[in-house]
Amino acid sequence: MPTRTARTAWTGGLQDGSGQVELTSSGVGKYDVSFPKRSAEEADGTTSPEELIAAAHSSCYAMALSAQIGNAGATPESLDVTADVTLGPDPAGGFRITGIKLTVRGRVSGMDADGFLAAAEAAKAGCPVSKALAGVDTISLDAALA
């Protein structure tokens, strides 16, 4: 399997500095980052590590769930996955990711609600990004057929 790369160029200190993260492997873009906007309620056109983790988690989870549904003999017609990643204080100092909420709504042929929930839970456990984020206190799941 390949390795993917992102690069960040940063200038200045934590509070007065800023950077730009580049999705190097795909070349799809460069995105501004700054700590003050990272810790503010409004992102104001600037991304953050948490948003990038949310993007990685939601896309990986969608792939894992589509595989679980297919392995169960059903057909995924559409999956709408949202990952909400929360940054909060770390009792040991600094900050940490304090929680992730995955929400999925799916349209699936050949699977009932119980089967969908079982596939959703299995996808959460098997998703490589979920595994990488195992140190997060809580990764919750809200899964239902649309």
C-alpha positions in Angstrom: 0.0 0.0 0.0 1.3 3.5 -0.7 2.4 6.2 1.6 0.6 9.6 1.3 2.2 12.9 2.2 1.2 16.3 3.4 3.5 19.2 4.2 3.1 22.3 6.4 5.2 25.5 6.0 4.9 27.5 9.2 6.1 31.0 10.0 6.1 32.7 13.5 5.1 31.7 16.9 2.0 29.8 18.1 -0.2 32.9 18.7 1.1 35.2 16.0 2.2 32.7 13.4 0.4 30.9 10.5 1.1 28.2 8.0 -0.1 26.5 5.0 -0.7 22.8 4.7 -0.3 21.2 1.3 -1.8 17.9 0.3 1.4 16.9 -1.5 0.6 13.4 -2.7 -2.6 14.4 -4.5 -1.7 17.9 -5.3 -5.4 19.0 -4.7 -4.6 22.1 -2.7 -3.0 24.2 -0.1 -4.9 25.3 3.0 -4.2 28.1 5.5 -3.8 27.1 9.2 -3.4 29.2 12.4 -3.7 28.4 16.1 -6.0 31.4 16.9 -8.4 30.3 14.2 -8.0 26.6 15.2 -9.1 27.4 18.7 -11.9 29.9 17.7 -15.6 28.9 17.2 -15.5 30.2 13.6 -12.9 28.8 11.2 -13.1 31.9 8.9 -11.7 30.2 5.8 -8.8 28.5 7.7 -8.6 24.7 8.2 -7.2 22.9 11.3 -5.7 19.5 12.1 -9.1 18.6 13.6 -10.9 19.3 10.4 -8.3 17.4 8.4 -8.7 14.4 10.8 -12.5 14.7 10.4 -12.1 14.5 6.6 -9.8 11.5 6.9 -12.1 9.7 9.4 -15.4 10.3 7.5 -13.9 9.2 4.2 -12.2 6.1 5.7 -15.3 5.2 7.6 -17.5 5.5 4.5 -15.1 3.1 2.7 -15.1 0.6 5.6 -18.9 0.7 5.9 -19.4 0.1 2.2 -17.1 -2.9 2.5 -19.0 -4.2 5.5 -22.4 -3.8 3.8 -21.1 -5.6 0.6 -19.6 -8.4 2.7 -23.0 -8.9 4.3 -24.5 -9.4 0.8 -26.3 -6.0 0.6 -25.8 -3.1 -1.7 -24.8 0.4 -0.5 -26.7 2.9 -2.6 -25.5 6.0 -0.7 -23.8 6.8 2.6 -23.7 10.3 4.1 -21.0 10.3 6.8 -20.0 13.2 9.1 -17.2 13.2 11.6 -17.2 15.9 14.3 -13.7 16.1 15.9 -13.5 18.2 19.2 -10.4 19.8 20.5 -10.2 20.4 24.2 -7.8 20.9 27.1 -5.6 18.1 28.2 -5.5 17.6 32.0 -1.7 16.9 31.6 -1.3 20.3 29.9 -1.9 21.7 26.4 -4.7 20.3 24.2 -6.0 17.0 23.0 -8.7 15.6 20.8 -11.4 15.0 23.4 -14.0 13.2 21.3 -15.2 12.2 17.8 -18.8 11.7 16.8 -19.4 9.7 13.6 -22.9 10.2 12.1 -24.0 8.1 9.1 -27.2 7.9 7.2 -27.4 5.2 4.5 -29.6 4.0 1.8 -28.9 0.3 1.4 -30.6 -2.4 -0.6 -31.0 -5.8 1.0 -30.3 -4.9 4.6 -32.6 -4.0 7.5 -31.9 -1.5 10.3 -30.3 -4.0 12.7 -28.0 -5.3 9.9 -27.0 -1.7 9.1 -26.2 -0.9 12.7 -24.1 -4.1 13.0 -22.2 -3.2 9.8 -21.8 0.4 11.1 -20.3 -0.8 14.4 -18.0 -3.3 12.6 -16.8 -0.5 10.2 -16.1 1.8 13.2 -14.0 -1.0 14.8 -12.2 -1.9 11.5 -11.7 1.5 9.9 -7.9 2.2 9.8 -8.4 5.8 10.9 -10.6 4.7 13.8 -7.7 2.4 14.8 -5.2 5.2 14.5 -7.4 7.4 16.8 -7.7 4.7 19.5 -6.2 7.1 22.0 -9.3 9.4 21.8 -11.5 9.0 24.9 -14.7 8.6 23.0 -15.6 7.8 19.4 -19.3 7.7 19.3 -21.5 6.5 16.5 -25.0 7.5 15.4 -26.0 5.2 12.5 -29.4 4.8 10.8 -30.9 4.0 7.5 -32.2 7.1 5.7 
